[in-house]
Amino acid sequence: MNTFLKNNRDPDFVSLHRSTFLEIVDIAENVIIGEVISELPPYEVDLSQSGDVHTKINDKQEGFGLPVYKPKFVQYEVAVDKVIDGKAIKDTIILTYNADFIGLSLTLITSTRNNNRIIKH
């Protein structure tokens, strides 16, 4: 288990709100019970391709010698066993989250059952 989770403390320079299960149910589009079938390849997004504002931010960062932020995402194929709350969904879904949160939430492992939230993005 991650040290931050085990010690119930936030990483340096980060302040996290620990949501209750009911808070998650309130904001989630769907709440499921599922099984991780496989870990899919991670991917990266170049925000400078998404519009003028991001291009200006990237240019400014480069001008100061800072690395350009390109968010990385991890993804898993999940078999949906049961929808606890929300609308009906496909039997298999792709669960994706920002790789910056690796170690700050539970680790998903292939062939294990997990209670996951699917939040509309």
N, CA, C and O of each residue as an XYZ file, in Angstrom:
484
protein
N       0.844     -1.174      0.000
C       0.000      0.000      0.000
C       0.891      1.239      0.000
O       1.977      1.226      0.578
N       0.438      2.292     -0.638
C       1.176      3.527     -0.707
C       1.375      4.120      0.691
O       0.475      4.063      1.529
N       2.565      4.691      0.937
C       2.890      5.267      2.234
C       1.916      6.364      2.635
O       1.524      6.452      3.799
N       1.521      7.206      1.677
C       0.603      8.301      1.989
C      -0.750      7.765      2.444
O      -1.336      8.277      3.398
N      -1.246      6.730      1.758
C      -2.522      6.142      2.156
C      -2.396      5.457      3.509
O      -3.275      5.588      4.361
N      -1.299      4.723      3.707
C      -1.099      3.967      4.930
C      -1.018      4.906      6.140
O      -1.560      4.613      7.206
N      -0.336      6.029      5.957
C      -0.169      6.982      7.055
C      -1.307      7.997      7.116
O      -1.324      8.860      7.994
N      -2.253      7.895      6.191
C      -3.405      8.795      6.136
C      -2.971     10.264      6.148
O      -3.529     11.083      6.878
N      -1.971     10.579      5.333
C      -1.525     11.962      5.241
C      -1.355     12.345      3.784
O      -1.201     11.487      2.914
N      -1.384     13.640      3.531
C      -1.222     14.141      2.177
C       0.254     14.196      1.806
O       1.108     14.371      2.675
N       0.562     14.046      0.504
C       1.940     14.240      0.063
C       2.341     15.705      0.264
O       1.478     16.562      0.453
N       3.622     15.989      0.226
C       4.103     17.361      0.357
C       3.478     18.255     -0.703
O       3.333     17.849     -1.856
N       3.109     19.470     -0.315
C       2.563     20.507     -1.200
C       1.192     20.158     -1.792
O       0.766     20.774     -2.769
N       0.503     19.178     -1.210
C      -0.810     18.776     -1.710
C      -1.768     18.672     -0.521
O      -1.404     18.180      0.547
N      -2.987     19.142     -0.729
C      -4.018     19.004      0.287
C      -5.209     18.284     -0.353
O      -5.874     18.832     -1.233
N      -5.466     17.075      0.087
C      -6.528     16.264     -0.497
C      -7.753     16.235      0.408
O      -7.641     16.246      1.634
N      -8.912     16.197     -0.216
C     -10.161     15.986      0.517
C     -10.504     14.508      0.391
O     -10.656     13.997     -0.719
N     -10.622     13.839      1.491
C     -10.982     12.424      1.472
C     -12.496     12.296      1.493
O     -13.140     12.548      2.511
N     -13.053     11.903      0.362
C     -14.502     11.805      0.206
C     -15.033     10.537      0.848
O     -14.360      9.506      0.878
N     -16.244     10.632      1.359
C     -16.918      9.443      1.863
C     -17.544      8.718      0.665
O     -17.668      9.283     -0.421
N     -17.930      7.479      0.880
C     -18.562      6.723     -0.190
C     -19.831      7.429     -0.666
O     -20.085      7.495     -1.869
N     -20.627      7.955      0.259
C     -21.875      8.632     -0.118
C     -21.615      9.915     -0.900
O     -22.395     10.255     -1.789
N     -20.530     10.639     -0.589
C     -20.171     11.827     -1.373
C     -19.815     11.435     -2.807
O     -20.166     12.134     -3.757
N     -19.125     10.326     -2.948
C     -18.755      9.846     -4.282
C     -19.997      9.437     -5.057
O     -20.124      9.754     -6.240
N     -20.909      8.740     -4.404
C     -22.157      8.334     -5.063
C     -22.919      9.564     -5.552
O     -23.503      9.540     -6.635
N     -22.918     10.638     -4.761
C     -23.633     11.860     -5.139
C     -23.072     12.519     -6.397
O     -23.832     13.106     -7.166
N     -21.755     12.437     -6.625
C     -21.159     13.120     -7.783
C     -20.903     12.196     -8.967
O     -20.658     12.666    -10.078
N     -20.958     10.890     -8.738
C     -20.634      9.937     -9.796
C     -21.805      9.741    -10.748
O     -22.968      9.739    -10.342
N     -21.473      9.578    -12.006
C     -22.499      9.243    -13.007
C     -22.985      7.815    -12.791
O     -24.179      7.537    -12.897
N     -22.061      6.918    -12.489
C     -22.364      5.520    -12.217
C     -21.466      5.025    -11.097
O     -20.330      5.478    -10.955
N     -21.975      4.101    -10.307
C     -21.175      3.385     -9.311
C     -21.339      1.909     -9.633
O     -22.458      1.407     -9.738
N     -20.216      1.218     -9.788
C     -20.272     -0.178    -10.227
C     -19.487     -1.094     -9.305
O     -18.660     -0.650     -8.509
N     -19.766     -2.376     -9.431
C     -18.877     -3.431     -8.946
C     -18.337     -4.069    -10.213
O     -19.102     -4.473    -11.089
N     -17.014     -4.159    -10.307
C     -16.429     -4.699    -11.524
C     -15.134     -5.426    -11.265
O     -14.605     -5.435    -10.153
N     -14.641     -6.035    -12.319
C     -13.380     -6.771    -12.247
C     -12.439     -6.232    -13.307
O     -12.817     -6.096    -14.471
N     -11.205     -5.923    -12.903
C     -10.211     -5.435    -13.847
C      -9.791     -6.604    -14.741
O      -9.278     -7.614    -14.260
N     -10.017     -6.451    -16.039
C      -9.665     -7.499    -17.001
C      -8.213     -7.343    -17.433
O      -7.456     -8.312    -17.480
N      -7.834     -6.090    -17.750
C      -6.460     -5.867    -18.199
C      -6.063     -4.415    -18.008
O      -6.901     -3.514    -17.981
N      -4.763     -4.217    -17.876
C      -4.222     -2.864    -17.858
C      -3.910     -2.513    -19.306
O      -3.225     -3.265    -19.999
N      -4.411     -1.378    -19.756
C      -4.194     -0.931    -21.130
C      -2.997      0.015    -21.170
O      -2.585      0.526    -20.128
N      -2.433      0.257    -22.355
C      -1.266      1.134    -22.433
C      -1.595      2.554    -21.954
O      -2.666      3.083    -22.254
N      -0.667      3.163    -21.210
C      -0.882      4.555    -20.804
C      -0.775      5.465    -22.023
O      -0.232      5.072    -23.056
N      -1.292      6.670    -21.895
C      -1.162      7.625    -22.996
C      -0.947      9.021    -22.441
O      -1.171      9.271    -21.257
N      -0.513      9.924    -23.299
C      -0.181     11.295    -22.943
C      -0.996     12.241    -23.809
O      -1.283     11.935    -24.967
N      -1.372     13.392    -23.256
C      -2.155     14.382    -23.992
C      -1.326     15.656    -24.122
O      -0.801     16.167    -23.133
N      -1.212     16.160    -25.333
C      -0.517     17.426    -25.581
C      -1.567     18.527    -25.611
O      -2.269     18.701    -26.608
N      -1.671     19.273    -24.504
C      -2.698     20.297    -24.392
C      -2.470     21.476    -25.333
O      -3.401     22.231    -25.616
N      -1.246     21.640    -25.818
C      -0.985     22.766    -26.723
C      -1.751     22.615    -28.036
O      -1.939     23.587    -28.767
N      -2.187     21.404    -28.325
C      -2.959     21.160    -29.539
C      -4.444     21.467    -29.350
O      -5.222     21.396    -30.302
N      -4.843     21.814    -28.096
C      -6.270     21.964    -27.823
C      -6.763     23.409    -27.822
O      -7.935     23.655    -27.538
N      -5.894     24.365    -28.132
C      -6.400     25.730    -28.210
C      -5.368     26.783    -27.867
O      -4.273     26.482    -27.391
N      -5.742     28.017    -28.118
C      -4.867     29.163    -27.985
C      -4.361     29.372    -26.562
O      -3.187     29.691    -26.371
N      -5.223     29.197    -25.559
C      -4.830     29.436    -24.168
C      -3.712     28.489    -23.761
O      -2.716     28.916    -23.176
N      -3.872     27.207    -24.065
C      -2.849     26.225    -23.689
C      -1.545     26.477    -24.440
O      -0.466     26.272    -23.884
N      -1.628     26.916    -25.691
C      -0.426     27.232    -26.462
C       0.324     28.375    -25.800
O       1.551     28.327    -25.700
N      -0.383     29.399    -25.345
C       0.260     30.540    -24.674
C       0.912     30.114    -23.367
O       2.020     30.549    -23.054
N       0.234     29.269    -22.604
C       0.799     28.775    -21.349
C       2.066     27.978    -21.627
O       3.078     28.174    -20.954
N       2.022     27.085    -22.607
C       3.201     26.280    -22.954
C       4.359     27.163    -23.407
O       5.503     26.926    -23.018
N       4.078     28.178    -24.223
C       5.118     29.092    -24.694
C       5.765     29.815    -23.514
O       6.985     29.973    -23.472
N       4.948     30.252    -22.558
C       5.463     30.959    -21.386
C       6.331     30.025    -20.541
O       7.396     30.424    -20.070
N       5.877     28.784    -20.350
C       6.659     27.820    -19.581
C       8.008     27.565    -20.246
O       9.046     27.562    -19.584
N       7.985     27.352    -21.549
C       9.238     27.126    -22.281
C      10.157     28.334    -22.173
O      11.373     28.181    -22.052
N       9.574     29.556    -22.215
C      10.354     30.790    -22.094
C      11.073     30.900    -20.765
O      12.147     31.497    -20.694
N      10.506     30.340    -19.716
C      11.134     30.346    -18.398
C      11.982     29.101    -18.160
O      12.508     28.902    -17.065
N      12.115     28.265    -19.189
C      12.916     27.049    -19.058
C      12.221     25.948    -18.273
O      12.871     25.017    -17.796
N      10.908     26.050    -18.137
C      10.142     25.026    -17.420
C       9.654     23.959    -18.385
O       9.383     24.250    -19.550
N       9.541     22.732    -17.910
C       9.012     21.688    -18.791
C       7.536     21.932    -19.075
O       6.806     22.425    -18.215
N       7.105     21.591    -20.267
C       5.709     21.726    -20.650
C       4.943     20.547    -20.048
O       5.357     19.394    -20.173
N       3.832     20.852    -19.399
C       3.028     19.808    -18.769
C       2.205     19.076    -19.817
O       1.376     19.672    -20.505
N       2.446     17.789    -19.925
C       1.660     16.917    -20.796
C       1.106     15.815    -19.904
O       1.815     14.867    -19.567
N      -0.170     15.942    -19.522
C      -0.722     14.944    -18.606
C      -0.669     13.539    -19.182
O      -0.918     13.312    -20.366
N      -0.335     12.611    -18.304
C      -0.292     11.192    -18.666
C      -1.465     10.504    -17.975
O      -1.848     10.865    -16.862
N      -2.026      9.508    -18.655
C      -3.182      8.795    -18.136
C      -2.932      7.300    -18.155
O      -2.275      6.776    -19.055
N      -3.465      6.619    -17.148
C      -3.454      5.163    -17.115
C      -4.882      4.708    -17.364
O      -5.839      5.423    -17.066
N      -5.010      3.509    -17.913
C      -6.352      3.030    -18.224
C      -6.433      1.517    -18.037
O      -5.463      0.781    -18.212
N      -7.633      1.099    -17.676
C      -7.905     -0.311    -17.418
C      -9.193     -0.710    -18.107
O     -10.140      0.071    -18.191
N      -9.213     -1.938    -18.600
C     -10.456     -2.515    -19.103
C     -11.122     -3.213    -17.921
O     -10.506     -4.041    -17.250
N     -12.385     -2.871    -17.673
C     -13.094     -3.379    -16.501
C     -14.391     -4.056    -16.946
O     -15.175     -3.484    -17.702
N     -14.603     -5.282    -16.466
C     -15.867     -5.988    -16.696
C     -16.841     -5.541    -15.619
O     -16.546     -5.642    -14.429
N     -17.999     -5.049    -16.034
C     -19.013     -4.564    -15.096
C     -19.855     -5.748    -14.633
O     -20.553     -6.377    -15.428
N     -19.782     -6.044    -13.337
C     -20.596     -7.119    -12.765
C     -21.975     -6.608    -12.373
O     -22.981     -7.284    -12.584
N     -22.012     -5.403    -11.799
C     -23.280     -4.869    -11.303
C     -23.210     -3.347    -11.245
O     -22.201     -2.780    -10.824
N     -24.284     -2.692    -11.667
C     -24.407     -1.246    -11.516
C     -25.144     -1.006    -10.210
O     -26.307     -1.386    -10.072
N     -24.473     -0.374     -9.249
C     -25.070     -0.096     -7.948
C     -25.949      1.148     -8.018
O     -27.028      1.197     -7.427
N     -25.472      2.145     -8.744
C     -26.203      3.402     -8.859
C     -25.914      4.013    -10.218
O     -24.773      3.993    -10.680
N     -26.938      4.555    -10.860
C     -26.758      5.217    -12.149
C     -27.442      4.475    -13.269
O     -28.214      3.542    -13.051
N     -27.135      4.920    -14.484
C     -27.778      4.353    -15.664
C     -27.102      3.051    -16.092
O     -25.976      2.760    -15.690
N     -27.800      2.285    -16.905
C     -27.247      1.038    -17.446
C     -26.046      1.381    -18.338
O     -26.073      2.365    -19.078
N     -25.004      0.565    -18.259
C     -23.807      0.775    -19.075
C     -23.400     -0.543    -19.722
O     -23.960     -1.597    -19.421
N     -22.415     -0.466    -20.617
C     -21.937     -1.663    -21.317
C     -21.359     -2.675    -20.331
O     -21.050     -2.341    -19.188
N     -21.222     -3.904    -20.790
C     -20.663     -4.968    -19.956
C     -19.186     -4.767    -19.657
O     -18.683     -5.241    -18.639
N     -18.489     -4.062    -20.545
C     -17.068     -3.779    -20.377
C     -16.847     -2.286    -20.598
O     -17.356     -1.713    -21.562
N     -16.090     -1.664    -19.706
C     -15.806     -0.232    -19.830
C     -14.303      0.012    -19.737
O     -13.552     -0.868    -19.317
N     -13.873      1.194    -20.125
C     -12.490      1.620    -19.952
C     -12.478      2.635    -18.810
O     -13.137      3.672    -18.887
N     -11.736      2.335    -17.767
C     -11.592      3.213    -16.616
C     -10.260      3.941    -16.786
O      -9.209      3.304    -16.853
N     -10.302      5.266    -16.854
C      -9.111      6.072    -17.113
C      -8.940      7.106    -16.016
O      -9.912      7.721    -15.578
N      -7.689      7.300    -15.567
C      -7.442      8.395    -14.627
C      -6.039      8.949    -14.807
O      -5.153      8.289    -15.350
N      -5.861     10.177    -14.338
C      -4.601     10.890    -14.481
C      -3.509     10.160    -13.709
O      -3.693      9.819    -12.541
N      -2.380      9.922    -14.356
C      -1.278      9.193    -13.744
C      -0.679      9.943    -12.556
O       0.023      9.343    -11.743
N      -0.946     11.249    -12.444
C      -0.462     12.011    -11.283
C      -1.041     11.465     -9.979
O      -0.481     11.703     -8.909
N      -2.153     10.738    -10.057
C      -2.794     10.216     -8.867
C      -2.362      8.798     -8.512
O      -2.877      8.219     -7.556
N      -1.430      8.236     -9.265
C      -0.915      6.905     -8.926
C      -0.263      7.001     -7.543
O       0.548      7.890     -7.286
N      -0.623      6.095     -6.686
C      -0.082      6.098     -5.339
C      -0.924      6.880     -4.349
O      -0.741      6.747     -3.139
N      -1.846      7.696     -4.848
C      -2.718      8.455     -3.957
C      -4.089      7.819     -3.844
O      -4.907      8.227     -3.019
N      -4.337      6.825     -4.668
C      -5.595      6.091     -4.598
C      -5.256      4.605     -4.639
O      -4.092      4.232     -4.785
N      -6.255      3.779     -4.513
C      -6.015      2.338     -4.518
C      -5.449      1.888     -5.857
O      -5.827      2.407     -6.907
N      -4.561      0.939     -5.814
C      -3.972      0.386     -7.022
C      -4.904     -0.669     -7.603
O      -5.364     -1.562     -6.891
N      -5.179     -0.563     -8.894
C      -6.015     -1.560     -9.562
C      -5.124     -2.686    -10.068
O      -4.069     -2.440    -10.653
N      -5.552     -3.906     -9.841
C      -4.773     -5.077    -10.227
C      -5.654     -5.969    -11.093
O      -6.825     -6.185    -10.781
N      -5.087     -6.485    -12.180
C      -5.822     -7.354    -13.086
C      -6.399     -8.552    -12.341
O      -5.756     -9.136    -11.469
N      -7.631     -8.901    -12.710
C      -8.364    -10.040    -12.157
C      -8.749     -9.861    -10.697
O      -8.920    -10.843     -9.975
N      -8.886     -8.617    -10.255
C      -9.394     -8.382     -8.911
C     -10.686     -7.600     -9.002
O     -10.880     -6.799     -9.916
N     -11.552     -7.835     -8.065
C     -12.835     -7.131     -8.044
C     -12.638     -5.814     -7.306
O     -11.986     -5.762     -6.263
N     -13.216     -4.743     -7.869
C     -13.065     -3.419     -7.292
C     -14.395     -2.687     -7.294
O     -15.199     -2.869     -8.209
N     -14.635     -1.871     -6.294
C     -15.744     -0.942     -6.306
C     -15.181      0.367     -6.846
O     -14.357      1.005     -6.190
N     -15.614      0.767     -8.025
C     -15.061      1.951     -8.675
C     -16.134      2.967     -8.985
O     -17.304      2.628     -9.160
N     -15.721      4.217     -9.049
C     -16.650      5.250     -9.448
C     -16.312      5.673    -10.879
O     -15.142      5.762    -11.252
N     -17.323      5.922    -11.649
C     -17.140      6.387    -13.009
C     -17.692      7.802    -13.038
O     -18.903      8.004    -12.955
N     -16.804      8.780    -13.157
C     -17.218     10.166    -13.111
C     -17.201     10.748    -14.513
O     -16.234     10.582    -15.255
N     -18.259     11.418    -14.861
C     -18.378     12.056    -16.168
C     -17.266     13.078    -16.328
O     -17.024     13.874    -15.421
N     -16.577     13.069    -17.481
C     -15.558     14.090    -17.719
C     -15.832     14.821    -18.986
O     -15.078     15.722    -19.354
